[in-house]
Every structure is written in structure tokens, then in C-alpha cells.
Amino acid sequence: MSDMPEKPAKKPARKKAAPKPDVEAKRTDASAGAQAKKMDANKLDAKKTDDGQMREAVLAASLPHAAFDGFTDQLLQKAGLEAGIAKSDLARLFETGPLSLIEFYSSWADAEMEKRLAAMDLKAMKIRERIAAAVKTRLMVLKPQKEAARRAAALLSLPMHAALGAKLMYRTVDAMWRAAGDTSTDFNFYTKRGILAGVYGSTALRWFNDTSEDEKPTDEFLAARIENVMQFEKFKAKAKETLANFPAFADWAKPKEK
């Protein structure tokens, strides 16, 4: 017999406890819920893309007709039919009819303007050159369907559509100033946009009536309007500096102490 001590017998390995049914069910439900949310998000993104594409298709189909027919309900229906859009989708995409189409037209033109301005070296330009470039670029976006743009502007000029016209004008000039690098957050934020609205609005009206091939009259008109603004800004700065040397009227009007 051997004198070697006997090895102790190995203890049987403990089996891992099976997860409780309710815990496993919760994990499964959580995983399924996350997957469902992801699928819903993908569907929403796809719907947004589809809606955008459908709106663009309707807009593209409508502009050639708008030059002659204006923006009407009949135009919208005709454009929807040509673009292959169902009537139910057309009503959903353009809830207020032709006015919704004009609003989308303006937003589309703003986005196209921003793309073109982003490709320019605006930082190398003076501020007046940046603004001139923004105004000209916006008009160039509209140029292929100039008459349709004129009909849209005419409709927005009517008193009953003044609120929508003001809203769209604000969006346009705000996009111009942001592209030009404006970062103001004080009162100048509003005065700059108000002044530019006057410059862009008057220049657009001049452009609608410009029948020259090179549109030089429009360029000269725009340059003159920007020069007027710059002269006004210089006058305002000089007046502010001059008035700073005078006591406040309230202090001046106070009775002198005896």
C-alpha cells in the first residue's frame, strides 16, 4: 500500500441559479421596447424625408404654372397631380393650400441661399459686401422662375396676408445676417434685420421690374440702398458720440440746489 495521503474528493460545482422568470421577462420587454422605439424613430425620419421630397416635387411642378396662373387652389391640385401626390397627402402637406406652398417656396429659397453663401469666402469680405452677396444670391435662387416669384410676392403684399409676408421676410433677412456672421443679441439684432428687410424688399421690387440681360440696374439700386444704410449708421454713431458729451436731459432739467 502506498503511504501517499489520499486527495480530498472534489466538491461538485454549484449550478448557477436560473434567472427568475419575471426578471427575464423584464429584460425581454425592455429589449423589445428599445427596438420598437428605434423602429418608430426610423419611421419618423423616413416620413420626414418623404414629406420633404413630396413638397419639393409639388413645388417644382407648380412654379412653371404659377408664372401664368398665380398661386391658387387649382394650381396646387394640378401640381399635386403632376407630381403623383395623393389628394390626402396634398392636403396634409399644404394645410393652408397655396399659402402653405408659398411658405415652403420661401423656406426652400432660403435654404438654397444659405448653401450657396456657405461656399463663398464671406469672412474675407467687408460687411456691406457680405450683405450685397446675400441679397444677390437670394435673387439668383429665384431667377429661374422669376415670374412665379413675382406672383408669390404680389399675393403676400395683400393686407390679408401681411402677417405671413412679414414672417417670411424676417426668416429671410435673419438667414442673411447669420450667414454674414452676425452674432448680436442686443437691440441691434432687431434693428439690423429691420433695416435689411427694407433693403431686400425694395431691391426685390426693382428686380421684378428689371428686364435688362445683365440686371445692372438692380445691382446699382442695391449698392445705393446699402450706401444709404452705411451713411445712416455713420450718422447714428456720430450723433451718439456727440450726445454723450452732453448731460442727460433729466439732470439738466433738475432745479439747482441752493
C-alpha positions as CSV (number, residue, x, y, z in Angstrom):
1,M,0.0,0.0,0.0
2,S,1.2,3.5,-0.7
3,D,2.0,5.9,2.1
4,M,0.7,8.9,-0.1
5,P,-2.2,10.7,1.5
6,E,-5.4,10.4,-0.3
7,K,-6.6,13.6,-2.2
8,P,-9.8,15.0,-0.9
9,A,-12.7,14.5,-3.1
10,K,-13.7,17.5,-5.3
11,K,-16.8,19.2,-4.3
12,P,-19.4,19.2,-7.0
13,A,-19.6,22.6,-8.8
14,R,-22.6,24.7,-7.9
15,K,-25.0,25.2,-10.6
16,K,-25.9,28.9,-11.3
17,A,-29.4,29.7,-10.3
18,A,-31.6,30.1,-13.2
19,P,-32.9,33.7,-13.6
20,K,-36.3,34.3,-12.2
21,P,-39.0,34.2,-14.8
22,D,-40.2,37.8,-14.0
23,V,-36.6,39.2,-14.3
24,E,-36.0,37.5,-17.6
25,A,-39.4,38.8,-18.9
26,K,-38.5,42.3,-17.9
27,R,-35.2,42.1,-19.8
28,T,-37.0,40.8,-22.8
29,D,-39.7,43.5,-22.6
30,A,-37.0,46.3,-22.2
31,S,-35.1,45.0,-25.2
32,A,-38.3,44.8,-27.3
33,G,-39.3,48.3,-26.2
34,A,-36.0,49.8,-27.2
35,Q,-36.1,48.0,-30.5
36,A,-39.7,49.3,-31.1
37,K,-38.6,52.9,-30.2
38,K,-35.8,52.7,-32.7
39,M,-38.1,51.4,-35.4
40,D,-40.6,54.2,-34.7
41,A,-37.8,56.8,-34.9
42,N,-36.6,55.4,-38.2
43,K,-40.2,55.5,-39.5
44,L,-40.5,59.2,-38.4
45,D,-37.2,60.1,-40.1
46,A,-38.3,58.3,-43.3
47,K,-41.6,60.1,-43.1
48,K,-39.9,63.5,-42.7
49,T,-37.7,62.7,-45.7
50,D,-40.6,61.5,-47.8
51,D,-42.7,64.6,-46.8
52,G,-39.8,66.9,-47.8
53,Q,-39.4,65.1,-51.1
54,M,-43.1,65.3,-51.8
55,R,-43.2,69.0,-51.1
56,E,-40.2,69.7,-53.3
57,A,-41.9,67.7,-56.1
58,V,-45.1,69.7,-55.8
59,L,-43.2,72.9,-55.7
60,A,-41.2,72.0,-58.8
61,A,-44.4,71.1,-60.7
62,S,-46.2,74.3,-59.6
63,L,-43.7,77.0,-60.4
64,P,-44.0,76.9,-64.3
65,H,-47.7,77.1,-63.9
66,A,-47.7,79.8,-61.2
67,A,-46.0,82.2,-63.6
68,F,-49.2,82.3,-65.6
69,D,-52.0,81.1,-63.2
70,G,-50.7,82.5,-59.9
71,F,-50.8,80.6,-56.6
72,T,-54.3,79.2,-56.4
73,D,-56.1,76.1,-55.2
74,Q,-56.4,74.9,-58.8
75,L,-52.7,75.3,-59.3
76,L,-51.9,73.3,-56.2
77,Q,-54.2,70.5,-57.3
78,K,-52.7,70.5,-60.8
79,A,-49.2,70.4,-59.4
80,G,-50.1,67.6,-57.0
81,L,-51.5,65.6,-59.9
82,E,-48.4,66.1,-62.0
83,A,-46.1,65.2,-59.1
84,G,-48.1,62.0,-58.4
85,I,-49.2,63.0,-54.9
86,A,-52.4,61.7,-53.4
87,K,-55.1,64.3,-52.5
88,S,-55.0,63.2,-48.9
89,D,-51.2,63.8,-48.7
90,L,-51.5,67.1,-50.6
91,A,-54.0,68.4,-48.0
92,R,-51.7,67.2,-45.2
93,L,-48.5,68.7,-46.7
94,F,-50.1,72.1,-47.5
95,E,-52.6,72.7,-44.8
96,T,-53.5,76.2,-45.8
97,G,-53.4,75.5,-49.5
98,P,-51.5,77.8,-51.8
99,L,-50.3,79.9,-48.9
100,S,-48.5,76.8,-47.5
101,L,-47.0,76.3,-50.9
102,I,-45.6,79.9,-50.9
103,E,-44.3,79.4,-47.4
104,F,-42.5,76.3,-48.4
105,Y,-41.2,78.1,-51.6
106,S,-39.7,80.8,-49.4
107,S,-38.1,78.3,-47.0
108,W,-36.7,76.3,-49.8
109,A,-35.2,79.5,-51.4
110,D,-33.7,80.5,-48.0
111,A,-32.0,77.1,-47.7
112,E,-30.6,77.2,-51.2
113,M,-29.3,80.7,-50.5
114,E,-27.6,79.5,-47.3
115,K,-25.9,76.6,-49.2
116,R,-24.5,79.0,-51.9
117,L,-23.3,81.5,-49.3
118,A,-21.6,78.8,-47.3
119,A,-19.5,78.0,-50.4
120,M,-18.3,81.7,-50.5
121,D,-15.4,83.2,-48.6
122,L,-17.6,85.7,-46.8
123,K,-15.1,86.3,-44.0
124,A,-12.7,87.9,-46.5
125,M,-15.4,90.5,-47.5
126,K,-16.5,93.7,-45.8
127,I,-19.9,93.7,-44.1
128,R,-21.5,95.7,-46.9
129,E,-20.1,93.2,-49.4
130,R,-21.5,90.3,-47.4
131,I,-25.0,91.8,-47.3
132,A,-24.9,92.6,-51.1
133,A,-23.8,89.0,-51.8
134,A,-26.6,87.6,-49.6
135,V,-29.3,89.7,-51.4
136,K,-28.0,88.9,-54.9
137,T,-27.7,85.2,-54.0
138,R,-31.3,85.1,-52.8
139,L,-32.5,86.7,-56.1
140,M,-30.4,84.4,-58.1
141,V,-32.1,81.4,-56.5
142,L,-35.4,82.8,-57.6
143,K,-34.3,83.8,-61.1
144,P,-35.1,80.6,-63.0
145,Q,-38.8,81.1,-62.0
146,K,-38.7,84.9,-61.7
147,E,-42.4,85.4,-62.7
148,A,-43.6,82.8,-60.3
149,A,-41.6,84.6,-57.5
150,R,-43.2,87.9,-58.5
151,R,-46.7,86.3,-58.3
152,A,-45.9,85.0,-54.9
153,A,-44.7,88.4,-53.7
154,A,-47.8,90.0,-55.1
155,L,-50.1,87.7,-53.1
156,L,-48.1,88.3,-49.9
157,S,-48.5,92.0,-50.3
158,L,-52.3,91.8,-49.9
159,P,-53.5,93.1,-46.5
160,M,-55.0,89.7,-45.5
161,H,-51.6,88.0,-46.0
162,A,-49.4,90.7,-44.4
163,A,-48.7,88.6,-41.3
164,L,-47.3,85.7,-43.4
165,G,-45.4,88.1,-45.6
166,A,-43.7,89.7,-42.6
167,K,-42.9,86.3,-41.1
168,L,-41.3,85.1,-44.3
169,M,-39.4,88.3,-44.7
170,Y,-38.0,88.0,-41.2
171,R,-36.8,84.5,-41.8
172,T,-35.0,85.5,-45.0
173,V,-33.2,88.5,-43.6
174,D,-32.3,86.6,-40.4
175,A,-30.7,83.9,-42.6
176,M,-28.8,86.6,-44.4
177,W,-27.4,88.1,-41.3
178,R,-26.5,84.8,-39.8
179,A,-24.7,83.8,-43.0
180,A,-22.9,87.2,-42.9
181,G,-21.6,86.3,-39.4
182,D,-23.9,88.4,-37.2
183,T,-23.8,87.4,-33.6
184,S,-25.6,90.4,-32.0
185,T,-28.1,89.6,-29.2
186,D,-29.0,93.1,-28.1
187,F,-31.3,95.7,-29.6
188,N,-29.1,95.8,-32.7
189,F,-30.3,92.2,-33.5
190,Y,-33.7,93.6,-34.4
191,T,-32.6,96.9,-36.0
192,K,-30.3,95.1,-38.4
193,R,-33.0,92.8,-39.5
194,G,-35.5,95.6,-39.9
195,I,-33.1,97.7,-42.0
196,L,-32.1,94.7,-44.2
197,A,-35.8,93.9,-44.7
198,G,-36.2,97.4,-46.2
199,V,-33.1,96.9,-48.4
200,Y,-34.1,93.4,-49.6
201,G,-37.7,94.2,-50.1
202,S,-37.1,97.3,-52.2
203,T,-34.4,95.6,-54.2
204,A,-36.6,92.7,-55.0
205,L,-39.3,95.0,-56.3
206,R,-36.7,96.7,-58.5
207,W,-35.5,93.3,-59.7
208,F,-39.0,92.1,-60.6
209,N,-39.2,95.1,-63.0
210,D,-35.7,94.8,-64.3
211,T,-35.8,93.5,-67.9
212,S,-32.1,94.0,-68.7
213,E,-30.0,91.0,-69.5
214,D,-27.2,91.7,-67.0
215,E,-29.6,93.2,-64.4
216,K,-27.1,96.0,-63.8
217,P,-29.9,98.5,-62.8
218,T,-30.8,96.1,-59.9
219,D,-27.1,95.9,-58.8
220,E,-26.8,99.7,-58.9
221,F,-30.1,100.1,-56.9
222,L,-28.9,97.6,-54.3
223,A,-25.5,99.4,-54.0
224,A,-27.3,102.7,-53.5
225,R,-29.5,101.3,-50.8
226,I,-26.6,99.8,-48.9
227,E,-24.7,103.1,-49.2
228,N,-27.7,104.9,-47.7
229,V,-27.7,102.4,-44.7
230,M,-24.0,102.9,-44.2
231,Q,-24.3,106.7,-44.2
232,F,-27.2,106.4,-41.7
233,E,-25.1,104.1,-39.4
234,K,-22.2,106.7,-39.5
235,F,-24.6,109.5,-38.7
236,K,-26.1,107.5,-35.8
237,A,-22.6,106.7,-34.4
238,K,-21.5,110.3,-34.7
239,A,-24.7,111.5,-33.0
240,K,-24.3,109.1,-30.2
241,E,-20.8,110.2,-29.6
242,T,-21.8,113.9,-29.7
243,L,-24.7,113.4,-27.3
244,A,-22.5,111.5,-24.9
245,N,-20.7,114.8,-24.2
246,F,-24.0,116.5,-23.0
247,P,-25.5,115.9,-19.6
248,A,-28.7,113.8,-19.5
249,F,-31.8,115.9,-20.0
250,A,-33.2,114.8,-16.7
251,D,-30.1,116.1,-14.9
252,W,-30.1,119.3,-16.9
253,A,-33.7,120.0,-16.0
254,K,-33.3,119.4,-12.3
255,P,-33.6,122.6,-10.2
256,K,-30.2,123.8,-8.9
257,E,-29.7,123.2,-5.2
258,K,-29.5,126.4,-3.2
